[in-house]
Amino acid sequence: MGKKNDKQEFVAHITPRSEDFSQWYTDVILKTDLVDYAPVRGCMVIKPYGYALWERMQAELDKRFKATGHQNVAMPMLIPESLLLKEAEHVEGFAPEVAWVTQGGNEVLPERLAIRPTSETLFCTMYAKWVQSWRDLPMKYNQWCSVMRWEKTTLPFLRTSEFWWQEGHTIHATPEEAQEETLLMLDVYRDFAENVLALPVLTGRKTDKEKFAGARATYSMEAMMQDGKALQAGTTHNFGTNFSEAYGIQFLSKEGKLEYAHETSWGTSTRLIGAIVMTHGDERGLKLPPRVAPIQVVILPIAMHKEGVLERARALKAELEAAGLRVELDDRDTYSAGWKFNEWEMKGVPVRLELGPRDIENGVAMSMRRDTLEKKPLELDGIADTVKALLDDIHNTMFEQARAFRDAHIYTATTLEELEKGVQNGFVKAAWCGCRECEDKVKELYNASTRNMPFDQSDMPSDKCVVCGKPAEKLIYFAKAY
């Protein structure tokens, strides 16, 4: 079979970001084989390359969860309606998004079953059964699963009716322990985002309007996409005793008193794949952070029909894999080298190594790093350590590029006019009086929302609310969001 012609069979066109960012995103996720549309409205099929990326993310997060004392469990997919109704605020918050099962086989069910939009109600029901004494606490569990929320407008990874995630649910004896857990997991998420995904985030507390239904306090990490919009990349919630009172989660304290447990929950999802695409990608396609890239290095033998080339390429692959790297050897003879270069660039593989007869003779492999497109010969002697250092440098460079972009698109506003201008291009840092009416006004006027209130409140740009002019109480970020 002859080689495919570069000009006629070249990598599919990707819409420029500046022309249509949404179409660029769709082109990238489809043409890099991350995902495809499912036959069910609003649902997606995660393809092998996309799922391999999710598996790497799962592995990194799961390691961090276990290191902080959490265990994995599995809860049912279906929730009886009577369980949902026990916590009124929670039910009200999720009611428009719940999908219901009303028939099993040929029989109409005596009670509707909700396909889980989240699993607080199931965990609470079981905790009420499992907890008797302070000796049983804390219980710190996590679940990996998919959930269903009947979204009106969907976009793969960012907002779909069914999506994959992890949801942590813990119960504690004291409010202090619950708050410590809530903030600990927020920091676990931040560390993962920044040190694994090369994704800079802003962490802080959500307003009462934006908090999770049924929570006493919600905290989030907010990332900025290349179009200046915010993406909520993970949240943690302190429920206090809201759910334990509704579901009867009580324990006998050390003092012999019957008390309600204090609960938290926290979650991240496949939405983070969308965050990677929109934070790092370019006109060539994906740029995958090395620490989660399914393939960290692709080896392309050049003129592999010549004696010794393919054998040396295979030996190089074995050497890199023995050093713990994820490596692909592209020895397909039905595609030209140029076609392969572009395909692997589109798929975002961090490092490409080209190995031809002259390279072997000179004891080098020609490298190309996906983040900067810089080409450089690497000595074959000790190349595993060299590539590992290169991957770390790629991670650091990607993070700094993303952070520089974000920081350049954070604006300070002391007037509504400045706020309006700022949210068209990024985040706006402003003073806020704390009133729901001001949040609603910004949403109505500019289709922007409050993202979070940073923990460091010292950099207040004004002592007056940016919306109403009344005395300010909080420093807060506004942005348009996905």
Solvent accessible surface area in square Angstrom, and as a share of the most:
residue,aa,sasa,rsa
1,M,196,0.88
2,G,59,0.57
3,K,138,0.58
4,K,78,0.33
5,N,77,0.39
6,D,47,0.24
7,K,189,0.80
8,Q,152,0.68
9,E,84,0.38
10,F,95,0.40
11,V,28,0.16
12,A,53,0.41
13,H,134,0.60
14,I,13,0.07
15,T,16,0.09
16,P,41,0.26
17,R,73,0.27
18,S,115,0.74
19,E,128,0.57
20,D,64,0.33
21,F,28,0.11
22,S,65,0.42
23,Q,77,0.34
24,W,0,0.00
25,Y,1,0.00
26,T,20,0.12
27,D,12,0.06
28,V,0,0.00
29,I,0,0.00
30,L,56,0.28
31,K,74,0.31
32,T,0,0.00
33,D,59,0.31
34,L,0,0.00
35,V,2,0.01
36,D,65,0.33
37,Y,117,0.45
38,A,25,0.19
39,P,138,0.87
40,V,79,0.45
41,R,118,0.43
42,G,17,0.16
43,C,15,0.09
44,M,8,0.03
45,V,73,0.42
46,I,24,0.12
47,K,61,0.26
48,P,112,0.71
49,Y,24,0.09
50,G,0,0.00
51,Y,84,0.32
52,A,30,0.23
53,L,1,0.00
54,W,2,0.01
55,E,87,0.39
56,R,69,0.25
57,M,0,0.00
58,Q,38,0.17
59,A,50,0.39
60,E,24,0.11
61,L,0,0.00
62,D,27,0.14
63,K,121,0.51
64,R,47,0.17
65,F,1,0.00
66,K,109,0.46
67,A,88,0.68
68,T,36,0.21
69,G,48,0.46
70,H,6,0.03
71,Q,116,0.52
72,N,64,0.33
73,V,44,0.25
74,A,94,0.73
75,M,20,0.09
76,P,78,0.49
77,M,104,0.47
78,L,64,0.32
79,I,0,0.00
80,P,41,0.26
81,E,38,0.17
82,S,60,0.39
83,L,27,0.14
84,L,8,0.04
85,L,107,0.53
86,K,104,0.44
87,E,17,0.08
88,A,79,0.61
89,E,79,0.35
90,H,1,0.00
91,V,30,0.17
92,E,135,0.60
93,G,40,0.38
94,F,15,0.06
95,A,56,0.44
96,P,106,0.67
97,E,47,0.21
98,V,17,0.10
99,A,17,0.13
100,W,75,0.26
101,V,42,0.24
102,T,70,0.41
103,Q,95,0.42
104,G,38,0.36
105,G,70,0.67
106,N,147,0.76
107,E,130,0.58
108,V,118,0.68
109,L,46,0.23
110,P,143,0.90
111,E,65,0.29
112,R,97,0.35
113,L,38,0.19
114,A,0,0.00
115,I,38,0.19
116,R,18,0.07
117,P,0,0.00
118,T,2,0.01
119,S,0,0.00
120,E,3,0.01
121,T,1,0.00
122,L,13,0.06
123,F,1,0.00
124,C,0,0.00
125,T,46,0.27
126,M,55,0.24
127,Y,0,0.00
128,A,34,0.27
129,K,138,0.59
130,W,92,0.32
131,V,6,0.03
132,Q,115,0.51
133,S,24,0.15
134,W,83,0.29
135,R,180,0.66
136,D,51,0.26
137,L,23,0.12
138,P,67,0.42
139,M,26,0.12
140,K,41,0.18
141,Y,38,0.14
142,N,0,0.00
143,Q,2,0.01
144,W,57,0.20
145,C,19,0.11
146,S,20,0.13
147,V,2,0.01
148,M,25,0.11
149,R,39,0.14
150,W,106,0.37
151,E,22,0.10
152,K,190,0.80
153,T,107,0.62
154,T,48,0.28
155,L,43,0.22
156,P,7,0.05
157,F,3,0.01
158,L,7,0.04
159,R,97,0.35
160,T,4,0.02
161,S,0,0.00
162,E,44,0.20
163,F,27,0.11
164,W,67,0.24
165,W,27,0.10
166,Q,0,0.00
167,E,3,0.01
168,G,0,0.00
169,H,0,0.00
170,T,0,0.00
171,I,0,0.00
172,H,7,0.03
173,A,23,0.18
174,T,48,0.28
175,P,69,0.44
176,E,124,0.56
177,E,69,0.31
178,A,1,0.00
179,Q,58,0.26
180,E,122,0.55
181,E,6,0.03
182,T,0,0.00
183,L,66,0.33
184,L,70,0.35
185,M,0,0.00
186,L,5,0.03
187,D,71,0.37
188,V,15,0.09
189,Y,0,0.00
190,R,72,0.26
191,D,40,0.21
192,F,0,0.00
193,A,0,0.00
194,E,31,0.14
195,N,67,0.34
196,V,4,0.02
197,L,0,0.00
198,A,0,0.00
199,L,1,0.00
200,P,5,0.03
201,V,10,0.06
202,L,26,0.13
203,T,29,0.17
204,G,0,0.00
205,R,94,0.34
206,K,5,0.02
207,T,4,0.02
208,D,103,0.54
209,K,63,0.27
210,E,55,0.25
211,K,52,0.22
212,F,33,0.14
213,A,22,0.17
214,G,0,0.00
215,A,1,0.01
216,R,115,0.42
217,A,9,0.07
218,T,3,0.02
219,Y,11,0.04
220,S,0,0.00
221,M,0,0.00
222,E,1,0.00
223,A,0,0.00
224,M,9,0.04
225,M,0,0.00
226,Q,42,0.19
227,D,45,0.23
228,G,4,0.04
229,K,72,0.31
230,A,0,0.00
231,L,0,0.00
232,Q,56,0.25
233,A,4,0.03
234,G,5,0.05
235,T,18,0.10
236,T,0,0.00
237,H,13,0.06
238,N,19,0.10
239,F,0,0.00
240,G,6,0.05
241,T,15,0.08
242,N,39,0.20
243,F,0,0.00
244,S,0,0.00
245,E,92,0.41
246,A,36,0.28
247,Y,15,0.06
248,G,38,0.37
249,I,0,0.00
250,Q,57,0.26
251,F,3,0.01
252,L,88,0.44
253,S,10,0.06
254,K,141,0.60
255,E,132,0.59
256,G,48,0.47
257,K,132,0.56
258,L,113,0.56
259,E,65,0.29
260,Y,81,0.31
261,A,0,0.00
262,H,27,0.12
263,E,0,0.00
264,T,0,0.00
265,S,3,0.02
266,W,4,0.01
267,G,9,0.09
268,T,4,0.02
269,S,15,0.10
270,T,0,0.00
271,R,37,0.14
272,L,1,0.00
273,I,0,0.00
274,G,0,0.00
275,A,0,0.00
276,I,1,0.01
277,V,1,0.01
278,M,1,0.00
279,T,15,0.09
280,H,14,0.06
281,G,1,0.01
282,D,21,0.11
283,E,71,0.32
284,R,112,0.41
285,G,0,0.00
286,L,0,0.00
287,K,29,0.12
288,L,2,0.01
289,P,0,0.00
290,P,1,0.01
291,R,75,0.28
292,V,0,0.00
293,A,0,0.00
294,P,18,0.12
295,I,25,0.13
296,Q,17,0.07
297,V,0,0.00
298,V,0,0.00
299,I,0,0.00
300,L,1,0.01
301,P,9,0.06
302,I,55,0.28
303,A,35,0.27
304,M,41,0.18
305,H,156,0.70
306,K,104,0.44
307,E,175,0.79
308,G,30,0.29
309,V,1,0.00
310,L,36,0.18
311,E,106,0.48
312,R,68,0.25
313,A,0,0.00
314,R,124,0.45
315,A,51,0.40
316,L,0,0.00
317,K,53,0.22
318,A,58,0.45
319,E,66,0.29
320,L,0,0.00
321,E,75,0.34
322,A,93,0.72
323,A,31,0.24
324,G,60,0.57
325,L,15,0.07
326,R,56,0.20
327,V,16,0.09
328,E,65,0.29
329,L,23,0.11
330,D,4,0.02
331,D,58,0.30
332,R,82,0.30
333,D,93,0.48
334,T,31,0.18
335,Y,41,0.16
336,S,22,0.14
337,A,40,0.31
338,G,22,0.21
339,W,32,0.11
340,K,9,0.04
341,F,41,0.17
342,N,42,0.22
343,E,23,0.11
344,W,23,0.08
345,E,15,0.07
346,M,13,0.06
347,K,27,0.11
348,G,0,0.00
349,V,6,0.03
350,P,2,0.01
351,V,0,0.00
352,R,13,0.05
353,L,0,0.00
354,E,17,0.08
355,L,0,0.00
356,G,4,0.04
357,P,52,0.32
358,R,188,0.69
359,D,27,0.14
360,I,51,0.26
361,E,147,0.66
362,N,92,0.47
363,G,27,0.26
364,V,22,0.13
365,A,0,0.00
366,M,55,0.25
367,S,5,0.03
368,M,8,0.03
369,R,23,0.09
370,R,4,0.01
371,D,8,0.04
372,T,61,0.36
373,L,63,0.31
374,E,89,0.40
375,K,104,0.44
376,K,115,0.49
377,P,73,0.46
378,L,13,0.07
379,E,110,0.49
380,L,16,0.08
381,D,133,0.69
382,G,41,0.39
383,I,0,0.00
384,A,14,0.11
385,D,105,0.54
386,T,56,0.33
387,V,0,0.00
388,K,81,0.35
389,A,62,0.48
390,L,30,0.15
391,L,9,0.04
392,D,68,0.35
393,D,65,0.34
394,I,1,0.00
395,H,6,0.03
396,N,81,0.41
397,T,34,0.20
398,M,4,0.02
399,F,25,0.11
400,E,81,0.36
401,Q,88,0.39
402,A,11,0.08
403,R,93,0.34
404,A,64,0.50
405,F,68,0.28
406,R,26,0.10
407,D,72,0.37
408,A,70,0.54
409,H,46,0.20
410,I,41,0.21
411,Y,76,0.29
412,T,74,0.43
413,A,1,0.01
414,T,67,0.39
415,T,58,0.33
416,L,36,0.18
417,E,126,0.56
418,E,78,0.35
419,L,0,0.00
420,E,76,0.34
421,K,152,0.64
422,G,4,0.04
423,V,2,0.01
424,Q,89,0.40
425,N,69,0.36
426,G,0,0.00
427,F,0,0.00
428,V,0,0.00
429,K,34,0.15
430,A,0,0.00
431,A,1,0.01
432,W,13,0.04
433,C,9,0.05
434,G,36,0.34
435,C,48,0.29
436,R,129,0.47
437,E,125,0.56
438,C,8,0.05
439,E,8,0.04
440,D,57,0.29
441,K,87,0.37
442,V,0,0.00
443,K,95,0.40
444,E,148,0.66
445,L,91,0.45
446,Y,30,0.11
447,N,95,0.49
448,A,0,0.00
449,S,14,0.09
450,T,2,0.01
451,R,16,0.06
452,N,1,0.01
453,M,21,0.09
454,P,21,0.13
455,F,112,0.47
456,D,96,0.50
457,Q,56,0.25
458,S,95,0.61
459,D,81,0.42
460,M,65,0.29
461,P,39,0.24
462,S,30,0.19
463,D,110,0.57
464,K,123,0.52
465,C,5,0.03
466,V,7,0.04
467,V,16,0.09
468,C,56,0.34
469,G,38,0.36
470,K,118,0.50
471,P,109,0.68
472,A,23,0.18
473,E,120,0.54
474,K,83,0.35
475,L,3,0.02
476,I,0,0.00
477,Y,22,0.08
478,F,0,0.00
479,A,0,0.00
480,K,47,0.20
481,A,39,0.30
482,Y,54,0.20
